[in-house]
């Protein structure tokens, strides 16, 4: 298996990834000799789905792909990781190379970016995106849904206009009704117990297709076709504005689904004729219809089960006996002209009031509650009160601890945890202790990379797990002595937290006195202070069983290992690289003494944590 290429249009690839960022955390990538397919399936039964089809020539050059599976490669990647890597290519990159390789035994998409420094020297930056390889059998389980032919196809209005309206509407209800007719009229409606809001779009261009004409010839052209979909899914589709599409075709399958064909790379808006310009490709969004909070017609499971194509077609046809033979949801429609005339028929309403099931013991109660306006207003008021309370709690919590920062410190991987544990036990085997900076699109440093991307970055996962493990180990040892009491766990946890709090406050006080500002963050101090539990556990496990000289030898070894680790890790934060910075040279010698004191006190903390006793 081999994949290597030069990225010639990294801007377009970044915009495509940005457009799917809100859909899911991960996506599937299918690489073929001529096409690149990005697939996002949030839920096989009732969720939003995206299937993209982009020509290789629109993104890459010198494209090389080899595989035993018809030269096709399937993989799964984290959308946020790929997006951050592609952002690095936007600041004057001279060349970008993308290849599939292995690092430390794990597959990664390696993005090598060549750029030029201010002095004119060429530099190279490598960004690795971890991926998970998929087999053809796994990919065969993901199939495009089979749907009936669309009732109406039309060109969407400018996406930014629809997006601004949908952002205001999404707080009004959980569902939105999308309606359109063959006279170029489109309605977007949201309704709840108190308000009913409809936005009208007129003068849109409609498209006629052979399959549409066959089953709509007996309906009036002014009659609306409606599908009720989830508001969140509709808003997520509007994120496709990132690709700056020139043409978007909306297809409504009445009561079943709404599909959007987002065409990439069209030269300009020139009506249906512009759809022939598909050199770059398209993004196809499938949003299933809903009614009463449940899918009105769940997606046909035959489309996702490993059966033959004939069985799929037969299953789909039997599931919809009163409708036409279904078509593939992502097959590109072919327009024909002109449109036929349609006889008049009664117009359908966008919303259908669901009737409570009175055969169940709660059917009559649910219907009476739904008809009781006072009860509905009370339920809505209670929901608003709960939302306000939740926002208030979140704001008060973030006054002291930022949830975004906590997420950064818990962003770890298995490789990081193993590497960090090795650095704590054998710190002299590690050569590089430098932390990598995180930069924005302009090249400015905005922070440091997360632990998942930098093994030298501090984390809170290992300290928290170390504290829990320490308490459990002490409980097991006390239980072996036959004097265990449940209060011993609380006593041990309180003592351990007391040591951490004392050390953190002591370090913060010295940082204030020595003018150490943003170089050492508060959560960094907490993380480095919590690493001592790893070495303490190893010593505590030896104490009840090993001879005293082995226990104290382990105490000295792991103590010096922790001292070495603290000095090398905190050196870059406390002691600047250059002493010519104004105001820093004065405190340099004091900071060195401060760093030495922090490191040597680790012996005292380990010794305190080794002294366990029962409350009995």
C-alpha positions in Angstrom: 0.0 0.0 0.0 1.4 3.4 -1.0 0.1 6.9 -1.3 2.1 10.0 -2.1 1.2 13.3 -3.8 1.9 17.0 -4.0 -0.9 19.2 -2.8 -1.4 22.0 -5.3 -4.7 23.3 -4.0 -4.4 23.1 -0.2 -6.8 26.1 0.1 -9.7 24.1 -1.5 -8.9 21.0 0.6 -8.9 23.1 3.8 -12.3 24.6 2.9 -13.8 21.2 2.3 -12.6 20.0 5.6 -13.9 23.1 7.3 -17.3 22.6 5.8 -17.6 19.1 7.5 -16.1 20.2 10.8 -19.5 20.6 12.5 -20.9 17.3 11.2 -18.8 14.9 13.2 -15.5 14.4 15.0 -14.2 11.9 12.5 -14.7 11.1 8.8 -13.9 8.4 6.3 -11.6 9.0 3.4 -11.6 6.9 0.3 -8.7 7.4 -2.1 -9.0 6.1 -5.7 -6.8 6.7 -8.8 -9.2 9.5 -10.0 -11.4 10.6 -7.1 -11.2 11.6 -3.5 -14.2 10.7 -1.4 -14.9 12.1 2.1 -17.8 10.3 3.8 -19.4 11.4 7.1 -22.2 9.2 8.5 -23.5 10.4 11.8 -26.3 7.8 12.1 -27.2 5.1 9.7 -30.9 5.3 10.5 -31.8 8.9 11.2 -28.7 11.1 11.0 -27.2 13.6 8.6 -24.9 12.0 6.0 -22.3 13.6 3.6 -20.8 11.9 0.6 -18.3 13.9 -1.4 -16.8 13.3 -4.8 -13.8 15.5 -5.7 -11.5 15.0 -8.7 -7.9 14.3 -7.9 -6.6 16.7 -10.5 -8.3 19.6 -8.7 -6.3 19.1 -5.5 -3.1 17.2 -6.3 -0.3 16.7 -8.8 2.2 13.8 -9.2 -0.5 11.6 -7.6 0.8 8.1 -6.8 -1.4 5.4 -5.2 -0.9 1.7 -5.0 -3.0 -0.9 -3.2 -4.0 -4.5 -3.6 -7.7 -3.5 -3.4 -8.0 -2.1 -7.0 -5.6 0.7 -6.1 -8.0 2.1 -3.5 -7.2 3.1 0.1 -9.7 3.5 2.9 -9.0 5.2 6.2 -10.6 7.1 9.0 -9.3 10.4 10.4 -10.0 13.0 13.0 -11.4 16.1 11.3 -10.0 18.6 13.7 -6.4 17.2 13.4 -6.5 17.3 9.6 -7.9 20.9 9.7 -5.2 22.1 12.0 -2.5 20.5 9.8 -3.9 22.1 6.7 -4.0 25.5 8.3 -0.2 25.4 8.5 -0.1 25.4 4.7 -1.8 28.8 4.4 1.1 31.0 5.4 3.3 31.2 2.3 4.1 27.5 1.8 6.5 26.8 -1.1 5.3 23.2 -1.5 3.2 20.7 0.3 3.6 16.9 0.2 1.1 14.5 1.5 1.9 10.8 2.0 0.6 7.8 4.0 3.3 6.3 6.2 3.9 4.6 9.6 5.5 6.2 12.6 6.1 4.2 15.8 4.1 1.4 14.2 1.0 3.4 13.6 -0.4 4.7 10.3 -0.4 8.5 9.8 -1.0 11.0 7.0 2.2 13.0 7.0 2.0 16.6 5.7 5.4 18.0 4.8 5.3 21.8 4.3 8.3 23.7 2.8 8.4 27.4 3.5 11.0 30.2 3.7 12.2 32.0 6.9 12.7 35.7 7.2 16.4 35.2 6.5 15.7 33.4 3.3 16.6 30.0 4.5 14.3 27.1 3.5 12.7 25.3 6.4 10.5 22.2 6.5 7.6 21.5 8.8 6.1 18.1 9.2 2.5 17.6 10.5 1.3 14.1 11.2 -2.4 13.2 11.4 -3.1 9.8 13.0 -5.5 7.6 10.9 -7.1 4.3 11.2 -7.0 2.0 8.2 -10.2 0.4 7.1 -10.7 -2.8 5.2 -12.9 -3.2 2.1 -15.2 -5.3 4.2 -15.7 -2.5 6.7 -16.3 0.0 3.9 -18.8 -2.2 2.3 -21.0 -1.8 5.4 -21.3 2.0 4.6 -23.7 2.4 1.7 -25.4 5.3 0.2 -29.1 5.4 1.2 -31.7 4.5 -1.4 -34.5 7.0 -1.7 -37.5 7.6 -4.0 -37.2 10.1 -6.9 -37.3 13.7 -5.9 -40.5 15.6 -6.2 -38.9 19.0 -7.0 -35.4 20.2 -7.8 -34.4 23.9 -7.7 -31.4 26.1 -7.3 -30.8 27.3 -3.8 -30.7 31.0 -3.0 -27.3 32.5 -1.8 -26.2 30.3 1.1 -25.2 33.2 3.3 -28.8 34.6 3.2 -30.2 31.2 4.2 -27.6 30.8 6.9 -28.3 34.1 8.6 -32.0 33.3 8.7 -31.5 29.7 10.0 -29.2 31.0 12.8 -32.1 33.1 14.0 -34.7 30.4 13.6 -32.8 27.5 15.3 -33.8 28.8 18.8 -37.5 28.6 17.9 -37.8 24.9 17.4 -36.1 21.6 16.9 -37.5 20.9 13.4 -37.8 23.0 10.3 -40.1 22.5 7.3 -38.5 23.0 3.9 -41.1 23.5 1.1 -40.8 24.3 -2.6 -42.8 24.1 -5.8 -42.0 24.0 -9.5 -42.6 27.8 -9.9 -39.4 28.7 -8.1 -40.8 29.3 -4.7 -39.2 28.1 -1.5 -40.5 28.4 2.1 -38.6 27.7 5.3 -40.9 27.4 8.3 -40.4 26.9 12.1 -43.3 26.7 14.5 -43.7 26.1 18.2 -46.5 26.6 20.8 -46.1 30.4 20.8 -44.9 31.5 17.3 -45.0 30.4 13.7 -42.3 31.9 11.5 -42.1 31.4 7.7 -39.4 32.8 5.4 -40.3 33.1 1.7 -37.8 32.9 -1.3 -39.1 33.7 -4.7 -37.7 33.7 -8.3 -35.6 30.5 -7.9 -34.7 28.5 -10.9 -36.3 25.1 -11.0 -34.8 22.0 -12.8 -36.8 19.4 -14.6 -35.7 15.7 -14.6 -37.1 12.7 -16.4 -37.8 10.9 -13.2 -39.5 13.9 -11.7 -41.8 14.4 -14.6 -43.1 10.9 -14.5 -44.6 11.0 -11.0 -45.5 14.8 -10.7 -47.4 15.2 -14.0 -50.8 15.0 -12.2 -50.0 17.8 -9.7 -50.2 21.6 -10.0 -46.9 23.5 -10.6 -47.8 25.8 -7.7 -48.3 23.0 -5.2 -45.7 22.8 -2.5 -43.7 19.7 -1.6 -42.6 19.6 2.0 -40.2 17.6 4.1 -39.7 18.3 7.9 -36.1 17.8 9.0 -34.0 18.3 12.1 -33.0 22.0 12.6 -29.5 21.0 13.8 -28.9 19.0 10.7 -30.1 21.8 8.5 -27.8 24.3 10.2 -24.9 21.9 9.9 -25.4 21.7 6.1 -25.2 25.5 5.9 -21.5 25.1 7.0 -20.8 24.2 3.4 -20.4 28.0 2.7 -16.8 27.4 3.5 -16.2 25.9 0.0 -17.7 29.1 -1.6 -20.1 27.1 -3.8 -21.5 28.8 -6.9 -24.3 26.4 -7.5 -26.4 24.3 -4.9 -29.3 22.1 -6.0 -31.9 21.2 -3.5 -34.0 18.1 -4.0 -37.1 17.5 -1.8 -38.5 14.0 -1.5 -41.9 14.8 0.1 -42.2 13.5 3.6 -38.9 11.6 3.3 -35.8 13.6 3.0 -34.1 16.7 1.7 -30.9 16.4 -0.3 -28.4 19.2 -1.2 -25.9 18.9 -4.1 -23.1 21.4 -3.5 -21.1 21.8 -6.7 -17.4 22.8 -6.2 -15.4 24.7 -8.8 -18.2 26.0 -11.1 -16.9 29.1 -13.0 -19.9 31.2 -12.1 -23.7 31.2 -11.5 -25.3 30.5 -14.9 -28.3 28.5 -14.0 -28.7 24.8 -14.6 -26.1 24.8 -17.4 -23.5 25.4 -14.8 -24.1 21.9 -13.4 -22.2 20.5 -16.4 -19.0 22.0 -14.9 -18.2 19.3 -12.4 -14.5 19.2 -12.9 -13.8 19.6 -9.2 -16.7 17.6 -7.8 -19.5 17.9 -5.4 -20.7 17.5 -1.8 -24.0 15.8 -1.3 -25.9 16.2 2.0 -28.6 13.8 2.9 -31.0 14.9 5.7 -33.8 12.4 6.6 -37.3 13.7 7.2 -38.9 13.7 10.7 -42.4 13.9 12.0 -43.2 14.0 15.7 -39.6 13.7 16.7 -39.1 10.3 14.9 -38.2 9.7 11.3 -41.3 9.5 9.2 -39.9 6.9 6.9 -36.6 5.5 8.2 -33.8 5.1 5.7 -34.1 1.7 3.9 -31.9 -0.7 5.8 -31.3 -2.7 2.6 -29.0 0.2 1.4 -26.6 -0.5 4.3 -26.7 -4.3 4.6 -24.4 -6.5 2.5 -26.9 -7.8 0.0 -26.9 -7.7 -3.8 -28.0 -4.7 -5.8 -31.1 -6.6 -7.1 -32.2 -7.4 -3.5 -31.7 -3.8 -2.6 -33.9 -2.5 -5.4 -36.6 -5.1 -4.6 -36.5 -4.3 -0.9 -36.7 -0.6 -1.6 -39.6 -1.0 -4.1 -41.6 -3.2 -1.6 -41.1 -0.7 1.2 -42.8 2.0 -0.9 -45.5 0.3 -2.9 -47.4 3.6 -3.6 -44.3 5.4 -4.9 -42.0 5.2 -7.8 -38.9 3.0 -7.9 -36.2 4.6 -5.6 -33.0 6.0 -6.9 -29.6 6.3 -5.3 -29.6 9.4 -3.1 -26.2 10.6 -4.3 -26.5 9.9 -8.1 -26.1 13.2 -9.9 -29.4 14.2 -11.6 -29.4 15.0 -15.3 -31.5 18.0 -16.3 -33.8 18.1 -19.3 -35.8 21.0 -20.7 -38.5 22.3 -21.0 -40.7 21.6 -18.0 -44.2 20.1 -18.7 -47.5 21.6 -17.5 -49.1 20.1 -14.4 -52.8 19.8 -13.6 -54.1 21.5 -10.4 -54.4 19.6 -7.2 -54.9 20.5 -3.6 -51.9 22.0 -1.9 -50.4 20.1 1.1 -49.6 21.7 4.4 -46.0 21.9 5.6 -46.8 20.4 9.0 -49.0 17.5 10.0 -50.2 17.3 13.6 -49.3 13.9 15.0 -52.1 12.1 16.8 -51.5 10.4 20.1 -51.7 6.7 20.2 -54.8 6.1 22.4 -54.2 2.3 22.4 -51.5 2.8 25.0 -52.2 3.8 28.6 -50.6 7.2 28.1 -52.1 8.0 24.7 -55.1 10.0 26.1 -52.9 11.8 28.7 -50.4 12.8 26.0 -53.1 14.1 23.7 -54.8 16.1 26.6 -51.4 17.6 27.6 -50.7 18.6 24.0 -54.1 20.3 23.7 -53.6 22.1 27.0 -52.0 25.4 26.2 -51.3 26.2 29.9 -49.4 23.0 30.3 -47.4 23.6 27.2 -46.4 27.1 28.3 -45.5 25.7 31.7 -43.3 23.0 30.1 -41.6 25.6 27.9 -41.0 27.9 30.9 -39.5 25.0 32.8 -37.2 24.2 29.9 -36.1 27.8 29.6 -35.4 27.9 33.4 -33.2 24.8 33.1 -31.3 26.2 30.2 -30.7 29.5 32.1 -29.5 27.6 35.2 -27.2 25.5 33.1 -25.7 28.6 31.4 -25.3 30.2 34.8 -23.4 27.2 36.3 -21.2 27.0 33.2 -20.3 30.7 33.4 -19.5 30.5 37.1 -17.3 27.4 36.6 -15.4 29.0 33.7 -14.6 32.0 35.9 -12.1 29.8 37.7 -11.3 27.0 35.3 -11.6 27.2 31.5 -13.2 24.0 30.0 -11.3 24.6 26.8 -8.0 24.5 28.7 -9.0 21.4 30.6 -9.8 19.7 27.3 -6.3 20.6 26.1 -4.7 19.0 29.1 -6.7 15.8 28.7 -6.1 15.4 25.0 -3.8 12.4 25.3 -3.2 9.2 23.3 -1.8 5.8 24.2 1.5 6.6 22.7 1.8 9.8 24.7 1.0 8.0 28.0 3.6 5.3 27.4 6.2 7.9 26.4 5.5 10.1 29.4 5.7 7.1 31.8 9.0 6.1 30.3 10.3 9.7 30.7 9.3 9.6 34.4 11.0 6.3 35.1 14.0 6.7 32.8 14.3 10.4 32.1 18.0 10.2 31.1 17.0 8.2 28.0 15.1 11.1 26.6 17.1 13.4 24.4 14.7 16.3 23.5 12.8 18.2 26.1 11.7 21.1 24.0 8.0 22.0 23.7 6.5 22.7 20.3 4.6 26.0 19.8 1.1 26.3 18.3 0.8 29.0 15.6 -2.2 30.6 14.0 -2.6 31.3 10.3 -0.4 34.5 10.5 2.4 32.6 12.1 2.0 34.1 15.6 2.5 31.8 18.6 -0.8 31.2 20.3 0.2 28.5 22.8 1.7 25.1 22.9 0.7 21.9 21.2 -1.5 19.4 23.0 -0.1 16.3 24.7 -1.4 14.2 21.8 1.0 16.1 19.5 3.9 16.8 21.8 5.3 14.3 24.3 6.9 17.0 26.3 3.6 18.9 26.9 2.2 18.5 30.5 -1.1 16.7 30.9 -3.6 16.1 33.7 -4.6 12.6 32.7 -1.6 10.9 34.2 -1.7 12.9 37.5 -5.4 12.2 38.0 -5.0 8.5 37.2 -1.9 8.5 39.4 -3.8 10.0 42.4 -6.6 7.4 42.0 -4.1 4.5 41.7 -2.1 5.8 44.7 -5.3 5.8 46.9 -6.2 2.3 45.7 -2.7 0.9 46.3 -2.6 2.3 49.8 -6.0 0.8 50.5 -4.8 -2.6 49.3 -1.7 -2.5 51.5 -3.7 -1.4 54.6 -6.2 -4.2 53.9 -3.4 -6.7 53.7 -2.4 -5.6 57.2 -5.9 -6.5 58.4 -6.8 -3.0 59.7 -8.6 -1.5 56.7 -11.5 0.9 57.2 -13.4 2.7 54.4 -12.4 6.0 56.0 -8.8 5.2 55.1 -9.4 5.9 51.5 -10.7 9.4 52.3 -7.8 10.0 54.7 -5.2 9.0 52.1 -6.9 11.1 49.3 -7.0 14.1 51.6 -3.3 13.8 52.5 -2.3 13.4 48.9 -4.3 16.4 47.8 -2.9 18.4 50.7 0.7 17.7 49.5 -0.3 18.8 45.9 -2.0 22.0 47.1 0.9 22.9 49.3 3.4 22.5 46.5 1.3 24.3 44.0 0.8 27.3 46.3 4.5 27.4 47.2 5.5 27.4 43.5 3.0 30.1 42.6 4.3 32.3 45.4 7.9 32.0 44.2 6.7 32.6 40.6 5.1 35.8 41.7 8.3 36.9 43.6 10.6 36.1 40.7 8.3 37.6 38.0 7.5 34.4 36.3 4.4 35.1 34.2 2.9 33.3 31.3 5.9 31.1 30.9 4.5 28.7 33.6 0.7 28.3 33.6 -1.3 27.3 36.7 -2.4 24.0 35.2 1.2 23.3 34.1 2.2 23.5 37.8 -0.6 21.2 38.8 0.4 18.6 36.1 4.1 18.6 37.1 3.2 18.3 40.8 1.0 15.3 40.1 3.6 13.3 38.2 5.2 12.3 41.6 2.4 9.8 42.1 3.8 7.5 39.4 7.2 7.1 41.1 5.6 7.1 44.6 3.4 4.1 43.7 6.5 2.1 42.6 8.2 2.7 45.9 5.1 2.1 48.0 4.5 -1.3 46.3 8.0 -2.4 47.3 7.8 -1.3 51.0 5.6 -4.1 52.5 7.4 -7.0 50.7 11.0 -6.1 49.8 13.9 -5.7 52.2 14.5 -2.3 53.6 17.7 -1.7 51.5 15.8 -2.4 48.2 13.0 -0.1 49.2 15.4 2.8 50.0 17.4 2.1 46.9 14.2 2.4 44.9 13.4 5.6 46.8 16.8 7.2 45.9 16.6 6.0 42.3 13.0 7.2 41.6 13.7 10.4 43.6 16.6 11.3 41.5 14.7 10.4 38.3 11.9 12.7 39.3 14.4 15.5 40.2 16.0 15.1 36.8 12.6 15.1 35.1 11.5 18.3 36.9 14.7 20.1 36.1 14.7 19.3 32.4 10.9 20.0 32.0 10.8 23.3 33.9 14.1 24.6 32.6 12.6 26.1 29.4 9.9 27.9 31.4 11.9 29.2 34.3 15.2 29.9 32.7 15.1 31.9 29.4 17.3 30.9 26.5 18.9 34.4 26.3 19.9 36.5 29.2 19.8 39.7 27.2 16.1 40.2 27.7 15.3 43.2 29.8 14.5 42.4 33.4 15.2 38.7 33.1 19.0 38.7 33.7 18.4 40.1 37.2 16.4 37.1 38.3 18.2 34.4 36.3 20.4 33.2 39.1 17.5 33.3 41.5 15.4 31.3 39.1 18.1 28.7 38.9 18.1 28.4 42.7 14.3 28.2 42.7 14.3 25.4 40.1 16.9 23.4 42.1 14.7 23.8 45.3 11.6 22.7 43.5 13.4 19.6 42.2 15.1 18.6 45.5 11.9 18.9 47.5 10.5 16.0 45.5 12.4 13.7 47.9 10.4 15.2 50.8 7.1 14.8 49.1 7.7 11.2 48.1 8.8 10.4 51.7 5.6 11.9 53.1 3.4 10.0 50.6 5.2 6.7 51.6 4.0 7.1 55.2 0.6 5.3 55.2 -1.4 4.4 58.3 -5.0 3.3 59.1 -7.5 5.5 60.9 -8.0 2.6 63.3 
